[in-house]
Amino acid sequence: MSLMTRVAPCALLLAAMAAPTLSLAQDRIVSDDPTVLDSVIVTGRRDPEDPAVVADARSLLSRTPGAVAVVSAESFENRFAQGFFDSLRNVPGVLAQKRYGEESRVSIRGSGIAQGFHQRGVLFAQDGVPFADADGFSDFQGVDQLSARYIEIYKGSNTLRFGGAQLGGAINLVTPTGRTAANDVVVQAEAGSWGFRRLHGQLAAERGPWDAFVGVTAMEADGYRQHSDQSQARIAASAGYSFGEDREIRVIAQAADIQQSIPAAVSLNDALNNPRATTPVTIANDYARDLTLKRLTLQGRWRFDESTLVEGAVWGWTKDLYHPIFQVVDNQTDTFGAFARVDWNGSLGGMRADAFYGFSYRDGDNDAKRYVNVGGFRGALTASGVQDAAGLDVFAEGRLFVTERLAVVAGGSYGRATRDYVDRIAPANNDSVDYDWFSPRLGLLWEDETGLQVFANITRSVEPPVYGALVQAPLTGFTPIEVQDAWTGEVGARGRRGALAWDVAIYRSEIDGEILNFIVGPDIPAATFNAGQTVHQGIEAGLDWRLPVEPMGGSLMLRQTWAWSDFHFVNDPRWGDNTLPVVPEHQYRAELTWRHPSGVSLTPSVEWRPKDVWVDYQNTFKAPGYALLGLNAKLDLTPAVSLYADLRNLTDERYVGEFGAVTDARPTVADPRTPETARAVFFPGEGRSAFVGLRLAY
């Protein structure tokens, strides 16, 4: 029996359970203006058109003297959103590129720039709780974004509220509660190209001091490429008890069952000329990534008075990964942790002030085994070890308003990370290492009476290596990979005035020992090394413009995002001042939405990578740029029922949106083939496709 067959009745059951309450829930249907709800831009002024919970989130993030964004569930509820490459599409500075299925690269300002698999360099969290292993390596596919009320994005080194010190920042998904869910009942069905089908259901309720929420998602797809079929089931549930305003205790439970076949990275010629094919070895050895995840969080918040709010949580999760690739990777990971944070506001020396301080602790072990891959099954054992990791962050930040409009912001975090490795087969490989650091932060935040903000900050970020970097065969013990250490300066402005809303930031990170990767071979994970000095600098900009015309009685909204990225080595003994590969210099996206009061909307869009992108550190080989056209359409059949369609890659362009890095792509004596045929590091983009959905929300 398929996952869809097993889980679909759960979503339908949610609707049946709530049917008697539909008439009571009608008062929660708001005829709002989605031109605001669609926006990711944060300003210093609350917008009355935002739902209260989203407005609160934007208000909290507006205290940050750096680039931030909030993506509400309303911005993708009537679109086809399979992964972060869809939900974060309009966030300036976020590079979210699909590889296959839901597997994608998520990088902010070049974080984990050459990570060819999974994710590193961005703190992924749900309700403030990290979704990564204790060493910082992320499997974010366990997250169900359809069951998120909104998504917070802290770009660059603006993650201090979570204690993080990552170069890329943090992405935090917030689970709805029975009180904050946009609707009491949601049932959503989708189908489309490549055999895609998905069913999602939500139920939210509150009674007296109690509230509860549950969201269930089931999905199956054949996939665009050979050997890329997938089936997934996820559930997120929350139950809370309120003792009064800002006083509650809550239990959040999440689980996921993900089965994903893996197509191979291929050469550029194959990616452009035969994009749906994979390699014979991936089929013969049944390359796959099967993951089950169970996670439980006990959370609380308590307001002691008007000036002091305390939040905290204890959490734990277990993850089983069966991953046949060049060998069968068989991991069982158990992780637990706790965090606490105090928010305070008041005055110091007669000047307005606010602050937060707290800690975050996590500890986990990974029982890691590898076997010879025999047709996708375990053969002889080749590696067995226990990877234990722990981390502690103690953090604080405060704002002092030296004038009515200008605040000085100062803070920092102390971090400690440990790695203890036991090799059951070769004890000579046993090793351990500890890391300690302090990351200070200083900033300015100016705000006028309209909510326009101008900000600047300088922050240190530190990232210790994950186990994938430390344990690299055939070396004995840990590979000598050092911490990645960076100082980032940032200035920017954000605001909303009249028909315009904007968000612009300029940043420069000077990095010592950037942790980089390169592909060793088509069936071998990437090798990892520390660079010398590198620089990541760029501009990220977003502009929303409500055009002063009303064609056919509807409104027009033009939304644009642009990122310019200049990432390069500095006087490297091997690569000089070469450009770092993978991240495009320019990335532009625009969409023009026409909305009619009757509930009809049309949104043509363009995603444009105008210049070719370097593939190798030697800067000898480039992946071609591209332009993709899309169209979204929505029709409100009733105030509670909507029908929508997403058409993608309308011109059926052959393109490559995602690939891994290599050191030098030039032909060699051992391999005289051209780079276009020899370097199998490319994931073809999907061809022309269409997806439709029906959504009921009461």
C-alpha positions in Angstrom: 0.0 0.0 0.0 1.5 3.4 -1.0 2.1 6.3 1.4 -0.5 8.3 -0.4 -3.1 5.6 0.2 -2.1 5.2 3.9 -2.1 9.0 4.7 -4.7 10.5 2.4 -7.6 9.3 4.7 -6.0 11.3 7.5 -6.4 14.5 5.6 -10.0 13.7 4.7 -10.7 12.8 8.3 -9.6 16.2 9.4 -12.3 17.8 7.2 -15.0 15.3 8.4 -14.2 16.0 12.1 -14.5 19.7 11.5 -17.5 19.8 9.3 -20.0 20.6 12.1 -17.9 23.7 13.0 -17.7 25.2 9.5 -20.4 27.8 10.2 -18.6 28.9 13.4 -15.4 29.2 11.5 -16.7 31.6 8.8 -15.7 34.6 10.9 -12.1 33.7 10.4 -12.3 34.1 6.6 -10.8 37.6 6.0 -11.2 39.4 2.7 -7.6 40.8 2.9 -5.4 42.4 0.3 -2.8 39.7 -0.5 -0.4 42.3 -1.9 0.8 42.7 1.6 0.5 39.1 2.7 2.6 38.1 -0.3 5.4 40.5 0.7 8.5 39.2 2.5 9.6 42.7 3.3 10.0 43.7 7.0 9.6 47.3 8.1 9.5 49.1 11.4 5.8 49.8 11.1 3.0 47.2 11.6 0.7 46.9 8.7 -3.0 46.5 9.7 -3.6 44.2 6.7 -1.2 41.6 8.1 -2.7 38.8 10.3 -1.7 39.5 13.9 0.7 36.6 14.2 2.5 37.6 11.0 2.6 41.3 12.1 4.1 40.3 15.4 6.8 38.3 13.6 7.7 41.2 11.3 7.7 43.6 14.3 10.1 41.3 16.2 12.5 40.9 13.2 12.4 44.6 12.6 14.6 45.1 15.7 17.5 43.4 13.8 20.1 45.8 12.5 20.5 43.6 9.4 18.7 41.9 6.6 15.7 39.8 7.5 12.5 38.6 5.9 9.2 36.9 6.8 7.4 34.6 4.4 3.8 34.1 5.5 1.9 30.9 4.6 -0.5 33.1 2.6 2.3 33.8 0.1 2.4 30.2 -1.2 -1.0 28.7 -0.2 -2.4 29.1 -3.7 0.8 28.1 -5.5 2.6 24.8 -6.2 5.3 24.8 -3.4 7.2 21.6 -3.3 10.3 22.8 -1.5 12.3 25.8 -0.2 13.1 26.6 -3.8 9.4 27.5 -4.2 8.5 29.1 -0.8 11.7 31.2 -0.6 11.6 32.2 -4.3 11.1 36.0 -3.5 13.6 36.4 -0.7 16.5 38.5 -1.9 19.9 36.9 -1.3 18.6 33.4 -0.8 19.9 30.9 -3.4 17.5 28.0 -3.4 18.0 25.7 -6.4 16.4 22.3 -7.0 18.5 19.3 -7.7 15.8 16.6 -7.8 12.6 15.9 -5.8 12.8 18.1 -2.7 16.6 17.9 -2.6 18.0 21.4 -3.1 20.8 23.7 -2.4 19.9 26.4 0.1 22.6 29.0 0.4 22.5 32.6 1.8 25.4 34.9 0.8 27.5 32.0 -0.3 27.1 29.8 2.8 28.2 26.2 2.1 29.0 27.5 -1.3 30.3 24.2 -2.7 28.3 21.8 -0.6 27.3 19.3 -3.2 24.8 17.4 -1.0 22.5 18.2 1.9 23.1 21.5 3.6 25.7 23.4 5.7 26.2 27.0 6.7 22.6 28.0 7.4 20.9 27.3 10.8 17.6 25.5 10.0 15.1 25.5 12.9 11.5 24.9 13.6 9.9 26.9 16.4 13.4 27.9 17.4 14.7 24.3 17.7 17.5 23.4 15.4 16.6 20.9 12.7 20.3 19.9 12.1 22.4 17.2 13.6 24.5 18.2 16.7 27.5 18.9 14.4 25.5 21.4 12.3 24.8 19.2 9.2 21.2 19.6 8.0 18.6 17.2 6.6 15.9 19.9 6.2 13.7 17.6 4.0 12.1 16.4 7.2 10.4 19.9 7.5 6.9 20.2 6.2 6.6 23.8 5.0 2.9 23.4 4.2 2.3 23.0 8.0 4.2 26.3 8.8 2.3 29.4 9.8 5.2 31.6 8.5 9.0 31.3 7.8 11.5 33.7 9.3 14.8 34.4 7.4 17.7 36.0 9.2 20.3 36.6 6.5 24.0 36.6 6.9 25.3 36.9 10.4 22.0 38.1 11.9 21.3 34.8 13.8 22.1 35.9 17.3 18.6 35.5 18.5 19.1 31.7 18.1 22.7 31.8 19.3 23.9 30.9 15.9 27.1 32.1 14.3 26.7 30.7 10.8 27.9 32.8 7.8 24.6 32.2 6.0 22.1 33.0 8.8 19.1 31.1 9.9 15.7 29.9 8.5 13.1 29.3 11.2 9.7 27.7 10.4 6.9 28.5 13.0 4.2 25.8 13.5 0.7 27.1 13.7 -1.3 26.7 16.9 -5.0 26.3 17.5 -5.0 30.1 18.0 -2.7 31.3 15.3 -3.7 29.1 12.4 -5.1 31.1 9.5 -8.0 28.6 9.2 -9.7 26.0 11.3 -9.9 23.5 8.4 -7.7 23.2 5.3 -7.9 20.4 2.7 -5.6 20.8 -0.3 -5.2 18.4 -3.3 -2.6 18.8 -6.0 -1.5 16.9 -9.2 0.7 17.6 -12.1 3.5 16.7 -14.4 5.9 13.8 -13.8 3.2 11.9 -11.9 3.1 14.3 -9.0 0.2 14.1 -6.6 -0.1 15.5 -3.1 -2.8 15.8 -0.4 -2.5 18.1 2.6 -4.9 18.6 5.5 -5.0 20.8 8.6 -7.2 21.1 11.6 -7.0 23.8 14.2 -9.2 24.3 17.3 -9.3 26.0 20.6 -11.5 25.5 23.7 -11.0 27.6 26.8 -7.4 27.5 27.7 -6.6 24.6 25.4 -5.7 24.7 21.7 -4.5 22.2 19.2 -3.3 22.0 15.6 -2.5 19.0 13.3 -1.2 19.1 9.8 -0.8 16.0 7.5 0.9 15.8 4.1 1.2 12.8 1.7 3.0 13.0 -1.6 4.1 10.8 -4.4 5.8 11.5 -7.7 7.4 9.6 -10.6 10.0 12.4 -11.1 11.2 14.3 -14.2 14.3 12.1 -14.5 14.9 8.4 -14.6 15.2 7.0 -11.1 13.9 10.1 -9.3 10.6 8.7 -8.0 9.6 9.6 -4.4 7.0 9.1 -1.8 6.7 11.1 1.4 4.4 11.4 4.4 4.7 14.1 7.2 2.7 15.1 10.2 3.1 18.1 12.5 1.0 18.4 15.7 0.8 21.0 18.4 -1.2 21.1 21.7 -1.0 23.9 24.2 -2.5 25.2 27.4 -2.7 28.9 28.2 -2.4 30.4 31.7 -3.1 33.9 30.4 -1.6 36.3 27.9 1.9 35.2 26.9 1.8 32.4 29.4 1.6 28.9 28.0 3.1 25.5 27.8 3.1 23.5 24.5 4.0 20.1 23.1 5.0 19.9 19.4 5.4 16.5 17.7 6.6 16.0 14.2 7.3 12.9 12.1 8.4 12.2 8.5 8.8 9.2 6.3 10.7 10.0 3.1 11.6 7.6 0.3 13.6 9.2 -2.5 15.3 7.5 -5.5 18.4 9.4 -6.6 19.4 10.2 -10.2 23.0 10.8 -10.9 24.7 14.1 -11.7 25.7 14.0 -15.3 27.9 15.8 -17.8 26.9 19.2 -19.2 26.3 17.6 -22.7 24.0 15.0 -21.2 22.2 17.6 -19.0 21.3 19.7 -22.0 20.7 17.0 -24.6 19.4 14.1 -22.6 18.2 15.7 -19.4 15.8 12.9 -18.2 18.4 10.1 -18.2 20.6 9.0 -15.4 23.6 6.7 -15.3 23.2 2.9 -15.4 25.0 2.5 -12.0 22.4 4.5 -10.2 19.7 2.1 -11.4 21.7 -1.0 -11.0 22.7 -0.1 -7.4 19.3 1.5 -6.7 20.7 4.8 -5.4 18.2 6.2 -2.9 17.8 8.3 0.2 15.2 6.8 2.6 14.7 8.8 5.8 12.4 8.5 8.8 12.3 11.2 11.4 10.5 11.5 14.8 10.8 14.7 16.8 9.2 15.9 20.1 9.5 19.4 21.7 8.2 20.7 25.0 8.0 24.4 24.9 7.0 27.2 27.2 6.7 30.9 27.4 5.9 33.1 30.5 5.5 36.8 30.8 6.4 37.9 34.3 5.5 41.6 33.7 5.3 44.1 30.9 9.1 44.1 30.6 10.1 40.5 30.9 9.2 37.4 28.8 10.9 34.0 29.2 10.8 31.3 26.5 12.4 27.9 26.6 12.2 24.3 25.3 13.6 20.9 25.7 13.6 18.6 22.6 14.7 15.4 21.1 14.6 13.6 17.9 15.7 10.4 16.2 16.5 9.9 12.5 17.1 6.7 10.5 18.9 7.1 7.1 19.2 4.3 4.6 21.2 5.8 1.7 22.5 3.5 -1.1 25.0 5.5 -3.2 28.6 4.5 -4.0 28.2 2.5 -0.8 25.2 1.9 1.4 25.2 4.6 4.1 23.2 3.3 7.1 23.0 5.9 9.9 20.9 6.2 13.0 21.1 9.6 14.7 19.7 10.6 18.1 19.9 14.2 19.1 18.5 16.1 22.1 18.9 19.7 23.4 17.5 22.6 25.2 17.3 26.4 24.8 16.1 29.3 26.8 15.8 33.0 26.0 14.8 36.1 28.0 13.4 39.2 26.3 13.5 42.4 28.3 12.4 46.0 27.5 12.6 49.1 29.6 15.0 51.9 30.0 18.6 52.6 31.0 19.8 56.0 32.1 16.5 57.4 31.0 16.9 56.0 27.5 14.6 53.4 25.9 16.2 50.0 25.7 15.5 46.3 25.1 17.6 43.2 25.1 17.5 39.4 24.9 19.9 36.8 26.3 19.9 33.0 26.6 21.6 29.7 25.7 21.2 26.9 23.2 22.6 23.4 23.8 22.5 20.2 21.7 24.1 16.8 22.0 23.8 13.9 19.7 25.4 10.8 18.3 25.4 9.2 14.9 25.8 5.4 14.6 27.3 5.5 11.2 27.9 2.4 9.1 28.7 1.8 5.4 28.4 -1.4 3.4 29.2 -2.5 -0.1 26.3 -1.6 -2.3 24.9 -4.8 -3.9 21.9 -3.7 -6.0 20.8 -1.3 -3.3 21.2 -3.8 -0.5 23.8 -4.1 2.2 26.9 -6.2 1.3 30.0 -6.5 3.3 30.5 -4.0 6.1 33.2 -1.4 5.2 33.0 1.2 7.9 31.4 1.4 11.4 31.8 4.2 13.9 30.1 6.5 16.4 30.2 10.2 15.7 29.4 12.1 18.9 29.0 15.9 18.8 27.9 18.6 21.2 27.4 22.3 21.0 26.7 25.2 23.3 25.9 28.8 22.5 25.5 31.5 25.2 24.3 34.7 23.6 23.0 38.2 24.4 22.1 41.4 22.4 20.8 44.7 23.5 19.5 47.9 21.9 19.9 51.4 23.5 18.1 54.3 21.9 20.6 57.1 22.1 18.1 59.4 20.4 14.4 58.9 19.7 15.1 57.4 16.3 18.6 55.9 16.6 19.5 52.7 18.5 23.0 51.4 19.2 23.0 47.6 19.1 25.7 45.4 20.7 25.9 41.7 21.5 27.8 38.5 21.1 27.8 34.8 21.5 30.2 32.3 23.1 30.3 29.0 21.4 31.8 25.6 22.1 31.7 22.5 19.9 33.1 19.0 20.5 33.6 16.1 18.2 34.4 12.6 19.6 34.8 9.8 17.0 35.1 6.1 17.7 36.0 3.8 14.8 34.8 0.2 15.6 36.8 -1.3 12.8 40.1 0.7 12.9 40.7 2.1 16.4 43.7 4.0 15.0 41.1 6.4 13.5 39.6 7.3 16.9 39.9 11.1 17.4 38.4 14.0 19.2 38.6 17.8 18.9 37.1 20.8 20.7 36.4 24.3 19.4 35.8 27.5 21.3 35.0 31.0 20.1 33.5 34.3 20.8 31.5 36.2 18.1 30.9 39.9 18.9 28.4 42.1 17.2 27.9 45.9 16.9 25.3 47.7 15.0 23.2 50.8 14.4 19.4 51.0 13.6 17.7 54.2 12.7 13.9 54.4 12.1 11.6 57.3 11.1 8.0 57.7 11.9 6.8 55.9 8.8 8.7 52.7 9.6 11.6 53.3 7.2 14.7 51.8 8.7 18.4 52.2 7.9 20.8 49.7 9.5 24.5 48.8 9.7 26.3 46.1 11.6 29.7 44.3 11.9 29.7 40.8 13.1 32.0 37.8 13.5 30.8 34.4 12.4 32.5 31.1 13.2 31.6 27.6 11.8 33.4 24.5 13.1 33.6 21.6 10.6 31.0 18.9 10.4 31.8 15.2 10.5 31.6 15.0 6.7 34.6 17.2 6.6 36.6 15.7 9.4 36.2 12.0 8.5 37.7 11.6 5.0 39.2 8.3 4.0 41.9 7.2 3.5 43.4 9.5 6.2 43.9 8.2 9.7 42.0 10.2 12.3 40.4 13.5 11.6 41.3 15.5 8.5 43.0 18.7 9.7 40.1 21.0 8.8 40.0 24.2 10.8 37.1 26.5 11.8 35.8 28.9 9.2 36.2 32.4 10.6 34.6 35.5 9.1 34.0 39.2 9.7 30.9 40.6 7.9 30.0 44.3 7.5 26.5 45.2 6.3 24.5 48.3 5.6 21.0 48.5 4.2 17.5 50.1 4.3 14.0 48.8 4.2 10.6 50.5 4.2 7.2 51.0 2.7 5.9 54.3 1.4 2.8 54.7 -0.8 2.8 52.1 -3.6 6.4 51.0 -3.0 8.0 48.6 -0.5 11.8 48.0 -0.6 14.5 46.1 1.1 18.2 46.6 0.1 21.4 45.4 1.8 25.1 45.6 0.9 27.5 43.3 2.6 31.1 42.2 2.6 32.5 39.1 4.4 36.2 38.6 4.8 36.7 34.9 5.5 39.7 33.0 6.9 39.7 29.3 6.2 36.4 29.1 4.3 35.3 25.4 4.2 35.0 24.4 0.6 34.3 21.2 -1.3 35.0 19.7 -4.6 33.7 16.6 -6.5 36.3 13.8 -6.5 34.4 11.5 -8.9 30.8 10.8 -10.1 30.2 8.2 -7.3 32.3 9.6 -4.5 31.2 12.4 -2.1 33.0 15.7 -2.2 36.4 16.3 -0.6 36.7 19.2 1.8 39.5 21.7 2.5 40.1 25.1 4.1 40.8 28.0 1.7 43.1 30.8 2.7 41.5 34.2 2.4 38.3 34.6 0.5 35.7 37.4 0.2 32.0 37.2 -0.2 30.5 40.6 -1.1 27.3 41.6 -2.8 24.0 43.4 -3.0 20.6 42.0 -2.4 17.5 43.9 -3.2 13.7 43.5 -3.3 11.1 45.9 -4.6 7.3 45.6 -4.4 5.4 48.2 -6.5 1.7 48.5 -6.6 1.2 50.0 -10.1 -1.2 53.0 -10.4 -3.4 51.3 -13.0 -6.4 49.0 -12.7 -6.7 47.0 -16.0 -10.2 45.4 -16.3 -10.9 46.5 -12.7 -8.0 44.6 -11.1 -4.9 45.7 -9.3 -1.3 45.2 -10.5 1.6 44.3 -8.3 5.2 44.1 -9.6 7.6 42.2 -7.4 11.3 42.1 -8.2 14.3 40.6 -6.5 17.9 40.9 -7.6 21.2 39.6 -6.1 24.7 40.5 -7.2 27.4 38.2 -5.8 31.1 38.7 -6.0 32.8 35.8 -4.2 36.5 35.2 -4.8 39.8 34.0 -3.5 42.4 36.6 -2.2 46.0 36.0 -3.3 45.6 32.2 -3.1 48.8 30.4 -3.8 47.0 28.0 -6.2 43.9 30.0 -7.5 45.1 33.6 -7.1 42.1 35.9 -7.1 39.8 33.5 -9.0 36.0 33.6 -8.6 34.5 31.0 -6.4 32.3 28.6 -8.4 28.6 27.6 -8.2 26.9 30.9 -7.1 25.8 33.1 -10.1 27.1 36.7 -10.2 23.6 38.0 -11.0 20.3 36.4 -10.2 17.0 38.2 -11.0 13.4 37.2 -10.5 10.2 39.2 -11.3 6.5 38.5 -11.2 3.6 40.7 -12.2 0.3 39.9 -10.4 -3.0 41.0 -11.6 -5.8 40.5 -9.0 -9.5 41.1 -9.6 -11.9 41.6 -6.7 -13.9 38.6 -8.0 -11.1 36.4 -6.8 -9.2 35.8 -10.1 -5.5 36.4 -10.3 -2.8 35.9 -13.0 0.9 36.0 -12.3 3.5 35.7 -15.1 7.0 35.4 -13.8 10.6 35.3 -15.0 13.7 33.8 -13.4 16.9 35.1 -15.1 20.5 34.1 -14.7 22.1 36.4 -17.3 25.7 35.3 -17.1 27.4 31.9 -17.2 28.6 30.5 -13.9 32.0 29.1 -13.1 32.1 25.4 -12.4 35.7 25.0 -11.3 38.1 26.8 -8.9 40.6 27.2 -11.7 37.9 29.3 -13.7 38.2 27.3 -16.9 34.7 26.0 -17.4 31.2 27.6 -17.1 27.6 26.4 -16.8 25.4 28.4 -19.2 22.9 31.0 -17.9 19.2 30.8 -18.6 15.8 32.5 -18.5 12.7 30.7 -17.3 9.1 31.9 -17.8 6.2 30.8 -15.6 2.6 31.5 -15.0 0.4 31.1 -11.9 -3.4 31.4 -12.1 -5.9 31.4 -9.2 -9.7 31.4 -9.1 -11.8 31.7 -6.0 -14.8 29.5 -6.6 -16.3 30.5 -3.2 -14.9 32.5 -0.3 -13.5 29.2 1.1 -12.6 27.2 -2.1 -9.9 28.2 -4.6 -8.5 26.5 -7.7 -5.0 27.3 -8.9 -2.5 26.3 -11.6 1.2 26.7 -11.9 2.8 26.4 -15.4 6.6 26.2 -15.4 9.4 26.6 -17.9 6.9 27.6 -20.5 9.5 27.6 -23.4 10.7 24.1 -22.4 14.3 25.5 -22.1 17.1 23.1 -21.5 19.2 24.4 -18.6 21.3 23.6 -15.6 20.3 25.3 -12.4 22.4 23.3 -9.9 25.8 21.6 -10.0 28.8 20.7 -7.9 32.3 22.3 -8.0 35.5 20.7 -9.3 39.1 21.9 -8.8 40.2 22.1 -12.5 37.9 21.2 -15.4 40.6 21.1 -18.1 41.4 17.9 -19.9 44.3 15.9 -18.5 46.5 13.1 -19.9 44.6 10.6 -17.9 41.2 12.0 -19.1 41.6 14.0 -22.4 37.8 14.5 -22.8 36.4 18.0 -23.0 34.9 19.4 -19.8 31.4 19.3 -21.4 31.6 15.5 -21.6 34.0 14.6 -18.7 32.7 16.5 -15.7 29.6 14.7 -14.4 28.5 17.3 -11.8 25.3 18.7 -13.3 21.6 18.3 -12.4 19.4 19.1 -15.3 16.6 21.6 -14.8 13.0 20.3 -15.3 11.3 20.8 -18.6 7.9 22.3 -19.3 5.4 21.3 -16.6 2.0 22.0 -15.2 0.5 21.6 -11.7 -3.0 22.2 -10.5 -4.5 22.4 -7.0 -7.8 22.7 -5.2 -7.8 24.3 -1.8 -10.6 24.4 0.8 -10.0 26.6 3.8 -12.6 27.4 6.4 
